[in-house]
């Protein structure tokens, strides 16, 4: 039975979370007359490579000089290689049940189907994704969508025309086309989006908080890592400028002009935590009599952590008046996926109210000391902490210890006199 007459697997139009990239080199173009001379595979689980399979395959006849020049595979190299019959069972087990991904992959499937049918009396009926189709949709401006041309356009520095190297090229192509060439999704308050479901290879994301104008108020963004009940397990679950990194390495805070951003590595988020809520507060709002009424052009963006491509954007269009704190959004776990929820909920009470809301204790003593320190001194302390790569609390404690030591020395001198 010819390959095009058999019952084939489904042609899928997007990449699943689990798949195997496959590529073969052949002695010609006909599955009926020509032979596979090399096979390469890279297996992925949850968008991550887990292993590779690669082997030269000795055909029953010599290959032509043209094929030697094209592939770099010589008859001498093939002389000691196994035949397809020798590795057919192992290869069948490797590919069994896999979604096959390849460039013009029906060509590869046709050859594999014919060889498995001949050697094992089995039919290859795997579902498949053709990256040629994906590339035509993602880059319609190209005249040629051959793998070598796409590799050149995307500046992928891997030599083509060997099975495993072509698989590696496809890995790079998939990374570049999966999130690019589209406008970010616009979301509104209350909307929830399947972030990883629509971007299955997404492993890292950047959640950026920004604004056009702060209206002269001093803003602080923070991320709270929470359990399923919405409670922070300890003080380290609050990530902000003074505590910029969670111990797990899952969330990291970075200040940027007119905003802040949080780098989130999804695989590092502890299994005991289910949500990351991102907030915005006004510093010393009550003392300065400020609210978010002066705040303009606020937004939250979710970006692919590797490519920097903006995936979705939530613009804060609500009219906040008496509020001094806002829960902007959250990234939360839903089964094996991660979702984005545009919350935009404002309330009074500032950072203290937020901290209590998430189950943490407000340290009133430190807050009162901080309120007594002038703006100039606070700025200097922040700079010093950044230079020493330590927290502001450590700088304050060091200063207090030095002060106490000096006072003790004064007492000792007075006793001597």
Sine and cosine of phi, psi and omega as CSV:
sin_phi,cos_phi,sin_psi,cos_psi,sin_omega,cos_omega
0.00,0.00,0.74,-0.67,0.00,-1.00
-0.94,0.35,0.45,-0.89,-0.07,-1.00
-0.87,0.49,-0.58,0.81,-0.05,-1.00
-0.98,0.18,-0.09,1.00,0.03,-1.00
-0.98,-0.21,-0.16,0.99,-0.08,-1.00
-0.98,0.17,0.22,-0.98,0.14,-0.99
-0.97,0.23,0.93,-0.38,-0.06,-1.00
-0.99,-0.14,0.26,-0.97,0.15,-0.99
-0.95,0.32,0.07,-1.00,-0.03,-1.00
-0.98,0.18,0.60,-0.80,0.14,-0.99
-1.00,0.03,0.91,-0.42,-0.03,-1.00
-1.00,-0.05,0.54,-0.84,-0.05,-1.00
-0.99,-0.17,0.05,1.00,0.11,-0.99
-0.50,-0.87,0.33,-0.94,-0.10,-0.99
-0.98,0.21,0.77,-0.64,0.10,-0.99
-0.99,0.17,0.04,-1.00,0.01,-1.00
-0.96,0.29,-0.55,0.83,0.00,-1.00
-0.91,-0.42,0.76,-0.65,-0.03,-1.00
-0.25,-0.97,0.17,-0.99,0.07,-1.00
-0.75,-0.66,0.85,-0.53,0.11,-0.99
-0.98,0.21,0.73,-0.69,-0.04,-1.00
-0.73,-0.68,0.61,-0.79,0.08,-1.00
-0.50,-0.86,0.60,-0.80,0.04,-1.00
-0.78,-0.63,0.43,-0.90,0.20,-0.98
-0.93,-0.37,0.62,-0.78,-0.10,-1.00
-0.75,-0.66,0.23,-0.97,0.02,-1.00
-1.00,0.09,-0.09,1.00,-0.01,-1.00
-0.05,-1.00,-0.31,-0.95,-0.12,-0.99
-0.95,-0.32,-0.08,1.00,-0.08,-1.00
-0.96,-0.28,0.89,-0.46,0.07,-1.00
-0.87,0.49,-0.42,0.91,-0.02,-1.00
-0.98,0.21,-0.56,0.83,-0.14,-0.99
-0.93,-0.36,-0.47,0.88,-0.11,-0.99
-0.97,-0.23,0.01,-1.00,-0.20,-0.98
-0.71,-0.71,0.46,-0.89,0.11,-0.99
-0.98,0.21,0.76,-0.65,0.03,-1.00
-0.91,-0.42,-0.16,0.99,0.10,-1.00
-0.33,-0.95,0.58,-0.82,0.08,-1.00
-0.74,-0.67,0.64,-0.77,0.06,-1.00
-0.69,-0.73,0.64,-0.77,-0.01,-1.00
-0.61,-0.80,0.58,-0.82,0.16,-0.99
-0.76,-0.65,0.84,-0.55,-0.07,-1.00
-0.99,-0.16,0.68,-0.73,-0.03,-1.00
-0.84,-0.54,0.64,-0.77,0.12,-0.99
-0.78,-0.63,0.82,-0.58,-0.02,-1.00
0.82,0.58,0.62,0.79,0.04,-1.00
0.98,0.21,0.05,1.00,-0.02,-1.00
-0.91,-0.41,0.68,-0.73,0.06,-1.00
-0.91,0.41,0.73,-0.69,0.04,-1.00
-0.91,-0.42,-0.50,0.87,0.08,-1.00
-0.20,-0.98,0.13,-0.99,-0.01,-1.00
-0.75,-0.66,0.40,-0.92,0.08,-1.00
-0.68,-0.73,0.75,-0.66,-0.01,-1.00
-0.45,-0.89,0.67,-0.75,0.04,-1.00
-0.32,-0.95,0.65,-0.76,0.25,-0.97
-0.96,0.30,0.44,-0.90,-0.02,-1.00
-0.74,-0.68,0.82,-0.58,-0.04,-1.00
-0.98,0.19,0.87,-0.49,0.03,-1.00
-0.99,0.15,0.24,-0.97,0.00,-1.00
-0.97,0.23,0.00,1.00,0.00,-1.00
-0.54,-0.84,0.17,-0.98,0.02,-1.00
-0.94,0.35,0.51,-0.86,0.11,-0.99
-1.00,-0.06,0.36,-0.93,-0.08,-1.00
-0.98,0.22,0.30,-0.95,0.05,-1.00
-0.90,0.44,-0.52,0.85,0.02,-1.00
-0.90,0.44,-0.69,0.72,0.02,-1.00
-0.92,0.39,-0.60,0.80,0.05,-1.00
-0.87,0.50,-0.71,0.70,0.00,-1.00
-0.91,0.41,-0.65,0.76,-0.05,-1.00
-0.92,0.38,-0.71,0.71,-0.12,-0.99
-0.99,-0.12,-0.41,0.91,-0.13,-0.99
0.99,0.16,0.08,1.00,0.04,-1.00
-1.00,-0.07,0.79,-0.61,-0.04,-1.00
-0.95,-0.31,0.30,-0.95,0.06,-1.00
-0.88,0.47,-0.53,0.85,0.04,-1.00
-0.90,0.44,-0.64,0.76,0.01,-1.00
-0.91,0.41,-0.59,0.81,-0.05,-1.00
-0.98,0.19,-0.31,0.95,-0.11,-0.99
-0.86,0.51,-0.56,0.83,-0.04,-1.00
-0.97,-0.23,0.11,0.99,-0.03,-1.00
-0.99,0.16,0.40,-0.92,0.07,-1.00
-0.95,0.32,0.40,-0.92,0.11,-0.99
-0.99,0.17,0.24,-0.97,0.03,-1.00
-0.88,0.47,-0.59,0.81,0.00,-1.00
-0.87,0.49,-0.60,0.80,-0.05,-1.00
-0.93,0.37,-0.54,0.84,-0.03,-1.00
-0.94,-0.33,0.10,1.00,-0.13,-0.99
-0.88,0.48,-0.67,0.74,-0.04,-1.00
-0.92,0.39,-0.69,0.72,0.02,-1.00
-0.90,0.44,-0.66,0.75,0.00,-1.00
-0.93,0.38,-0.62,0.78,0.04,-1.00
-0.87,0.49,-0.71,0.70,0.01,-1.00
-0.89,0.45,-0.60,0.80,-0.02,-1.00
-0.92,0.40,-0.61,0.79,-0.07,-1.00
-1.00,-0.05,-0.20,0.98,-0.10,-0.99
-0.86,0.51,0.82,-0.58,0.05,-1.00
0.98,0.22,0.02,1.00,-0.05,-1.00
-1.00,0.08,0.58,-0.81,0.25,-0.97
-0.98,0.20,0.87,-0.50,-0.09,-1.00
-1.00,-0.02,0.73,-0.68,-0.02,-1.00
-0.85,-0.53,0.76,-0.65,0.00,-1.00
-0.24,-0.97,0.23,-0.97,0.01,-1.00
-1.00,-0.01,0.89,-0.46,-0.19,-0.98
0.82,0.58,0.77,0.64,-0.20,-0.98
-0.92,0.40,-0.33,0.94,0.02,-1.00
-0.90,0.43,-0.46,0.89,0.09,-1.00
-0.89,0.45,-0.75,0.66,-0.01,-1.00
-0.90,0.43,-0.68,0.73,-0.01,-1.00
-0.89,0.45,-0.62,0.78,0.02,-1.00
-0.86,0.51,-0.71,0.71,0.03,-1.00
-0.92,0.40,-0.72,0.70,-0.01,-1.00
-0.89,0.45,-0.66,0.75,0.03,-1.00
-0.85,0.53,-0.74,0.67,-0.03,-1.00
-0.89,0.46,-0.67,0.74,-0.03,-1.00
-0.95,0.32,-0.65,0.76,0.05,-1.00
-0.91,0.41,-0.62,0.79,0.03,-1.00
-0.90,0.43,-0.65,0.76,-0.03,-1.00
-0.95,0.30,-0.67,0.74,-0.11,-0.99
-1.00,0.00,-0.55,0.83,-0.09,-1.00
-0.87,-0.49,-0.07,1.00,-0.07,-1.00
0.84,0.54,0.64,0.76,0.01,-1.00
-0.80,-0.60,0.51,-0.86,-0.02,-1.00
-0.95,-0.30,0.73,-0.68,0.03,-1.00
-0.99,0.11,0.94,-0.34,-0.07,-1.00
-0.83,-0.56,0.55,0.84,-0.01,-1.00
-0.94,0.35,0.55,-0.83,0.21,-0.98
-0.91,0.41,0.38,-0.92,-0.08,-1.00
-0.51,-0.86,0.39,-0.92,0.09,-1.00
-0.83,-0.56,0.83,-0.56,0.00,-1.00
-1.00,-0.09,0.93,-0.37,0.00,-1.00
-0.94,0.35,-0.31,0.95,0.10,-0.99
-0.88,0.48,-0.68,0.73,0.04,-1.00
-0.91,0.42,-0.68,0.73,0.01,-1.00
-0.88,0.47,-0.66,0.75,-0.02,-1.00
-0.93,0.37,-0.60,0.80,0.04,-1.00
-0.89,0.45,-0.58,0.81,0.02,-1.00
-0.97,0.24,-0.63,0.78,-0.07,-1.00
-0.98,0.21,-0.51,0.86,-0.06,-1.00
-0.75,-0.66,0.90,0.43,-0.05,-1.00
-0.91,0.41,-0.27,0.96,-0.04,-1.00
-0.96,0.26,-0.27,0.96,-0.03,-1.00
-0.97,0.23,0.64,-0.77,0.07,-1.00
-0.97,0.25,-0.59,0.81,0.01,-1.00
-0.84,-0.55,0.73,-0.69,0.04,-1.00
-0.94,-0.35,0.47,0.88,0.11,-0.99
-0.91,0.42,0.43,-0.90,-0.04,-1.00
-0.88,0.47,-0.60,0.80,0.00,-1.00
-0.92,0.39,-0.62,0.78,0.00,-1.00
-0.95,0.32,-0.67,0.75,0.03,-1.00
-0.89,0.45,-0.64,0.77,0.03,-1.00
-0.87,0.49,-0.64,0.77,0.03,-1.00
-0.92,0.39,-0.72,0.69,-0.04,-1.00
-0.89,0.45,-0.65,0.76,-0.02,-1.00
-1.00,0.08,0.04,1.00,0.05,-1.00
0.84,0.54,0.75,0.67,0.06,-1.00
-1.00,-0.04,0.90,-0.45,-0.13,-0.99
-1.00,-0.04,0.90,0.44,0.06,-1.00
-0.75,-0.66,0.75,-0.67,-0.02,-1.00
-0.95,0.32,0.81,-0.58,-0.04,-1.00
-0.99,0.11,-0.04,-1.00,0.12,-0.99
0.96,0.28,0.38,0.93,0.31,-0.95
-0.82,-0.58,0.57,-0.82,-0.18,-0.98
-0.83,0.55,-0.80,0.61,-0.06,-1.00
-0.94,0.33,-0.59,0.80,0.02,-1.00
-0.91,0.42,-0.58,0.81,0.07,-1.00
-0.91,0.40,-0.58,0.82,0.08,-1.00
-0.90,0.44,-0.66,0.75,0.02,-1.00
-0.92,0.40,-0.61,0.79,0.08,-1.00
-0.88,0.48,-0.69,0.73,0.00,-1.00
-0.88,0.47,-0.59,0.81,0.06,-1.00
-0.85,0.53,-0.71,0.70,0.01,-1.00
-0.92,0.39,-0.64,0.77,0.01,-1.00
-0.88,0.47,-0.71,0.70,-0.01,-1.00
-0.87,0.49,-0.68,0.74,0.02,-1.00
-0.86,0.51,-0.64,0.77,-0.11,-0.99
-0.99,0.15,-0.52,0.86,-0.09,-1.00
-0.99,-0.13,-0.23,0.97,-0.14,-0.99
-0.95,0.32,-0.50,0.87,-0.05,-1.00
-0.88,-0.48,-0.06,1.00,-0.12,-0.99
-0.99,-0.10,0.05,-1.00,0.12,-0.99
0.88,0.48,0.59,0.81,0.12,-0.99
-0.46,-0.89,0.44,-0.90,0.04,-1.00
-0.96,0.28,0.54,-0.84,0.03,-1.00
-0.90,0.44,0.55,-0.84,0.05,-1.00
-0.94,0.35,0.75,-0.66,0.05,-1.00
-1.00,-0.03,0.80,-0.60,0.01,-1.00
-0.87,-0.49,0.39,-0.92,0.00,-1.00
-0.87,-0.50,0.21,-0.98,-0.03,-1.00
-0.81,0.59,0.75,-0.66,0.00,-1.00
1.00,0.00,-0.17,0.98,-0.03,-1.00
-0.99,0.14,0.62,-0.78,0.03,-1.00
-0.89,-0.46,0.66,-0.75,-0.08,-1.00
-0.77,-0.64,0.72,-0.69,0.10,-0.99
-0.97,0.22,1.00,-0.07,-0.10,-0.99
-0.93,0.37,-0.78,0.62,-0.07,-1.00
-0.98,0.17,-0.40,0.92,0.00,-1.00
-0.93,0.36,-0.62,0.79,0.01,-1.00
-1.00,0.04,-0.16,0.99,0.07,-1.00
-0.73,-0.69,0.95,0.30,-0.21,-0.98
-0.89,0.46,-0.36,0.93,0.02,-1.00
-0.99,-0.11,0.12,0.99,-0.01,-1.00
-0.94,0.33,0.85,-0.52,0.00,-1.00
-0.89,-0.45,-0.50,0.86,0.02,-1.00
-0.77,-0.64,0.59,-0.81,0.07,-1.00
-0.68,-0.73,0.37,-0.93,0.10,-1.00
-0.89,-0.46,0.83,-0.56,0.04,-1.00
-0.97,-0.24,0.93,-0.37,-0.10,-0.99
-0.96,-0.28,0.77,-0.64,0.08,-1.00
-0.95,-0.32,0.80,-0.60,-0.04,-1.00
-0.58,-0.82,0.16,-0.99,0.03,-1.00
-0.41,-0.91,0.45,-0.90,0.04,-1.00
-0.98,0.22,-0.67,0.74,0.01,-1.00
-0.53,-0.85,0.72,-0.69,0.04,-1.00
-1.00,0.05,-0.06,1.00,0.01,-1.00
0.91,0.42,0.42,0.91,0.02,-1.00
0.99,0.11,0.05,1.00,0.02,-1.00
-0.99,-0.10,0.46,-0.89,-0.01,-1.00
-1.00,-0.08,0.88,-0.47,-0.12,-0.99
-0.95,-0.30,0.58,-0.81,0.06,-1.00
-0.79,-0.62,0.81,-0.58,0.08,-1.00
-0.99,-0.17,0.60,-0.80,0.01,-1.00
-0.59,-0.81,0.45,-0.89,0.09,-1.00
-0.87,-0.49,0.72,-0.69,0.02,-1.00
-0.92,-0.40,0.85,-0.53,0.05,-1.00
-1.00,0.01,0.87,-0.49,-0.21,-0.98
-0.84,-0.55,0.39,-0.92,0.10,-0.99
-1.00,0.08,-0.12,-0.99,-0.05,-1.00
-0.90,0.44,-0.39,0.92,0.01,-1.00
-1.00,-0.01,0.05,1.00,0.02,-1.00
0.98,0.17,0.42,0.91,-0.02,-1.00
-0.92,-0.39,0.64,-0.77,0.07,-1.00
-0.99,0.13,0.78,-0.62,-0.08,-1.00
-0.94,0.35,-0.47,0.88,-0.02,-1.00
-0.28,-0.96,0.04,-1.00,-0.07,-1.00
-0.89,0.45,-0.49,0.87,-0.03,-1.00
-0.93,0.36,-0.19,0.98,0.01,-1.00
-0.97,0.23,-0.14,0.99,0.07,-1.00
-0.99,-0.14,0.88,-0.47,-0.04,-1.00
-0.94,-0.34,0.87,-0.49,-0.01,-1.00
-0.44,-0.90,-0.15,-0.99,-0.13,-0.99
-0.86,0.51,-0.52,0.86,-0.05,-1.00
-1.00,0.00,-0.19,0.98,0.06,-1.00
-0.61,-0.80,0.97,0.25,-0.29,-0.96
-0.98,0.19,-0.06,1.00,-0.08,-1.00
-0.57,-0.82,0.74,-0.67,0.08,-1.00
-0.96,0.27,0.57,-0.82,-0.01,-1.00
-0.80,0.60,-0.49,0.87,0.01,-1.00
-0.97,0.25,-0.27,0.96,-0.10,-0.99
0.98,0.19,0.12,0.99,-0.06,-1.00
-0.97,0.26,-0.53,0.85,-0.06,-1.00
-0.72,-0.69,0.71,-0.70,0.00,-1.00
-0.69,-0.73,0.73,-0.68,-0.02,-1.00
-0.99,-0.10,0.68,-0.74,0.07,-1.00
-0.68,-0.73,0.78,-0.62,0.09,-1.00
-0.98,0.21,0.68,-0.74,0.09,-1.00
-0.73,-0.68,0.24,-0.97,0.00,-1.00
-0.89,0.45,0.76,-0.65,-0.03,-1.00
0.82,0.57,0.69,0.72,0.06,-1.00
0.34,-0.94,-0.23,-0.97,0.05,-1.00
-0.48,-0.88,0.33,-0.94,0.05,-1.00
-0.65,-0.76,0.44,-0.90,0.00,-1.00
-0.83,-0.55,0.87,-0.49,0.09,-1.00
-1.00,0.07,0.81,-0.59,-0.08,-1.00
-0.84,-0.54,0.87,-0.50,0.08,-1.00
-0.98,-0.18,0.96,-0.27,-0.17,-0.99
-0.87,0.49,-0.62,0.78,-0.06,-1.00
-0.93,0.36,-0.30,0.96,-0.02,-1.00
-1.00,-0.05,-0.13,0.99,0.00,-1.00
-0.93,0.37,0.84,-0.54,-0.01,-1.00
-0.82,0.57,0.59,-0.81,-0.04,-1.00
-0.91,0.42,-0.33,0.94,0.02,-1.00
-0.98,0.22,-0.19,0.98,-0.02,-1.00
-0.95,-0.32,0.65,-0.76,-0.13,-0.99
-0.86,-0.50,-0.24,0.97,-0.10,-1.00
-0.60,-0.80,0.47,-0.88,0.20,-0.98
-0.78,-0.63,0.95,-0.32,0.02,-1.00
-0.99,-0.10,0.74,-0.68,-0.01,-1.00
-0.94,-0.33,0.75,-0.66,-0.13,-0.99
-0.80,-0.60,0.27,-0.96,0.06,-1.00
-0.67,-0.74,0.78,-0.63,-0.01,-1.00
-0.75,-0.66,0.34,-0.94,0.06,-1.00
-0.99,-0.16,0.80,-0.60,0.00,-1.00
-0.95,0.30,0.75,-0.66,0.01,-1.00
0.79,0.62,0.68,0.73,-0.09,-1.00
-0.88,0.48,-0.68,0.73,-0.06,-1.00
-0.93,0.36,-0.69,0.72,-0.01,-1.00
-0.90,0.44,-0.59,0.81,-0.04,-1.00
-1.00,-0.05,-0.06,1.00,0.01,-1.00
0.83,0.56,0.78,0.62,-0.01,-1.00
-0.89,-0.46,0.50,-0.87,0.09,-1.00
-0.67,-0.74,0.04,-1.00,0.01,-1.00
-0.97,0.24,0.12,0.99,0.07,-1.00
-0.91,0.41,-0.44,0.90,0.00,-1.00
-1.00,0.09,-0.10,0.99,-0.13,-0.99
-0.99,0.10,0.72,-0.69,-0.05,-1.00
-0.73,-0.68,0.60,-0.80,0.19,-0.98
0.92,0.40,0.58,0.82,0.01,-1.00
-0.97,0.24,0.52,-0.85,0.02,-1.00
-0.39,-0.92,0.30,-0.95,0.14,-0.99
-0.78,-0.63,0.76,-0.65,0.04,-1.00
-0.86,-0.50,0.60,-0.80,0.15,-0.99
-0.94,-0.34,0.85,-0.53,-0.04,-1.00
-0.89,-0.46,0.50,-0.87,0.16,-0.99
-0.92,0.40,0.81,-0.59,-0.10,-0.99
-0.91,0.42,-0.42,0.91,-0.04,-1.00
-1.00,-0.05,-0.72,0.70,-0.07,-1.00
-1.00,-0.01,-0.37,0.93,-0.07,-1.00
0.98,0.19,0.09,1.00,0.00,-1.00
-0.95,0.30,0.73,-0.68,0.01,-1.00
-0.97,0.24,0.84,-0.54,-0.05,-1.00
-1.00,-0.03,-0.69,0.73,0.01,-1.00
-0.49,-0.87,0.33,-0.94,-0.06,-1.00
-0.61,-0.79,0.71,-0.70,0.04,-1.00
-0.86,-0.52,0.93,-0.38,0.01,-1.00
-1.00,-0.05,0.75,-0.67,0.00,-1.00
-0.99,0.12,0.98,-0.18,-0.06,-1.00
-0.96,-0.28,-0.05,1.00,-0.01,-1.00
-0.95,0.33,0.50,-0.86,-0.02,-1.00
-1.00,-0.01,0.99,-0.12,0.03,-1.00
-1.00,0.06,0.72,-0.70,-0.06,-1.00
-0.87,-0.50,-0.95,0.32,-0.06,-1.00
-1.00,0.03,-0.07,1.00,-0.08,-1.00
-0.95,0.30,0.59,-0.80,0.07,-1.00
-0.85,-0.52,0.04,1.00,0.05,-1.00
-0.54,-0.84,0.55,-0.83,0.03,-1.00
-0.69,-0.72,0.76,-0.65,0.25,-0.97
-1.00,0.06,0.95,-0.30,-0.14,-0.99
-0.96,0.28,-0.79,0.62,-0.13,-0.99
-0.25,-0.97,0.06,-1.00,0.12,-0.99
-0.54,-0.84,0.52,-0.86,0.21,-0.98
-0.97,-0.26,0.83,-0.56,-0.07,-1.00
-0.71,-0.71,0.47,-0.89,-0.03,-1.00
-0.99,0.16,0.74,-0.67,0.05,-1.00
-0.71,-0.70,1.00,-0.08,-0.12,-0.99
0.92,0.39,-0.84,-0.55,0.03,-1.00
-1.00,-0.10,0.02,1.00,-0.05,-1.00
-0.96,-0.28,0.22,-0.98,0.12,-0.99
-0.85,-0.52,0.71,-0.70,-0.03,-1.00
-0.88,-0.47,0.37,-0.93,0.08,-1.00
-0.94,-0.35,0.73,-0.69,0.02,-1.00
-0.84,-0.54,0.88,-0.47,0.04,-1.00
-0.99,0.13,0.97,-0.23,-0.12,-0.99
-1.00,-0.03,-0.87,0.49,0.04,-1.00
0.88,0.47,0.57,0.82,-0.06,-1.00
-1.00,-0.09,0.88,-0.47,-0.01,-1.00
-0.97,-0.25,0.52,-0.86,0.07,-1.00
-0.40,-0.92,0.24,-0.97,-0.02,-1.00
-1.00,0.09,0.28,-0.96,0.07,-1.00
0.93,-0.36,-0.21,0.98,0.07,-1.00
0.88,0.47,-0.47,-0.88,-0.07,-1.00
-0.89,0.46,-0.60,0.80,-0.01,-1.00
-0.86,0.51,-0.68,0.73,0.02,-1.00
-0.91,0.41,-0.64,0.77,0.02,-1.00
-0.89,0.45,-0.72,0.69,-0.03,-1.00
-0.87,0.49,-0.70,0.71,0.04,-1.00
-0.90,0.44,-0.62,0.78,0.00,-1.00
-0.86,0.51,-0.56,0.83,-0.02,-1.00
-1.00,-0.09,0.18,0.98,0.14,-0.99
1.00,0.04,0.22,0.97,0.03,-1.00
-0.98,-0.19,0.34,-0.94,-0.01,-1.00
-1.00,-0.06,0.69,-0.72,0.08,-1.00
-0.99,0.17,0.78,-0.62,0.00,-1.00
-1.00,0.00,1.00,0.02,-0.13,-0.99
-0.88,0.47,-0.60,0.80,-0.05,-1.00
-0.89,0.46,-0.72,0.70,0.02,-1.00
-0.91,0.41,-0.60,0.80,-0.01,-1.00
-0.90,0.43,-0.64,0.77,-0.02,-1.00
-0.94,0.35,-0.60,0.80,0.05,-1.00
-0.90,0.43,-0.70,0.72,-0.01,-1.00
-0.87,0.49,-0.62,0.79,-0.04,-1.00
-0.91,0.40,-0.43,0.90,-0.02,-1.00
-0.99,0.15,-0.31,0.95,-0.07,-1.00
-0.99,0.14,0.67,-0.74,-0.02,-1.00
-0.93,0.36,0.34,-0.94,0.00,-1.00
-0.87,0.49,-0.62,0.78,-0.02,-1.00
-0.89,0.45,-0.72,0.69,-0.01,-1.00
-0.90,0.44,-0.65,0.76,0.01,-1.00
-0.88,0.47,-0.64,0.77,0.03,-1.00
-0.90,0.44,-0.69,0.73,0.01,-1.00
-0.90,0.44,-0.62,0.78,0.02,-1.00
-0.90,0.43,-0.66,0.75,0.03,-1.00
-0.87,0.49,-0.70,0.71,0.01,-1.00
-0.89,0.46,-0.69,0.72,-0.01,-1.00
-0.90,0.43,-0.65,0.76,0.02,-1.00
-0.90,0.44,-0.64,0.77,0.02,-1.00
-0.91,0.41,-0.65,0.76,0.01,-1.00
-0.90,0.43,-0.65,0.76,-0.03,-1.00
-1.00,0.06,-0.08,1.00,-0.02,-1.00
0.84,0.54,0.74,0.67,0.03,-1.00
-0.67,-0.74,-0.01,-1.00,-0.04,-1.00
-1.00,0.01,0.30,-0.95,0.05,-1.00
-0.90,0.43,-0.59,0.80,0.02,-1.00
-0.86,0.50,-0.63,0.78,0.02,-1.00
-0.91,0.42,-0.63,0.78,0.04,-1.00
-0.90,0.44,-0.70,0.71,-0.01,-1.00
-0.90,0.44,-0.70,0.71,0.00,-1.00
-0.88,0.47,-0.63,0.77,0.02,-1.00
-0.89,0.45,-0.68,0.73,0.02,-1.00
-0.90,0.43,-0.65,0.76,0.03,-1.00
-0.90,0.43,-0.66,0.75,0.03,-1.00
-0.89,0.45,-0.68,0.74,0.05,-1.00
-0.88,0.47,-0.64,0.77,0.01,-1.00
-0.90,0.43,-0.71,0.71,0.00,-1.00
-0.89,0.45,-0.65,0.76,0.02,-1.00
-0.88,0.47,-0.67,0.74,0.01,-1.00
-0.90,0.43,-0.62,0.79,0.02,-1.00
-0.91,0.41,-0.65,0.76,0.02,-1.00
-0.90,0.44,-0.64,0.77,0.03,-1.00
-0.89,0.45,-0.63,0.78,0.04,-1.00
-0.89,0.46,-0.67,0.75,0.01,-1.00
-0.89,0.45,-0.68,0.73,0.01,-1.00
-0.89,0.46,-0.66,0.75,0.01,-1.00
-0.90,0.43,-0.64,0.77,0.01,-1.00
-0.90,0.44,-0.61,0.79,0.03,-1.00
-0.90,0.43,-0.65,0.76,0.00,-1.00
-0.89,0.45,-0.68,0.74,0.00,-1.00
-0.92,0.40,0.00,0.00,0.00,0.00
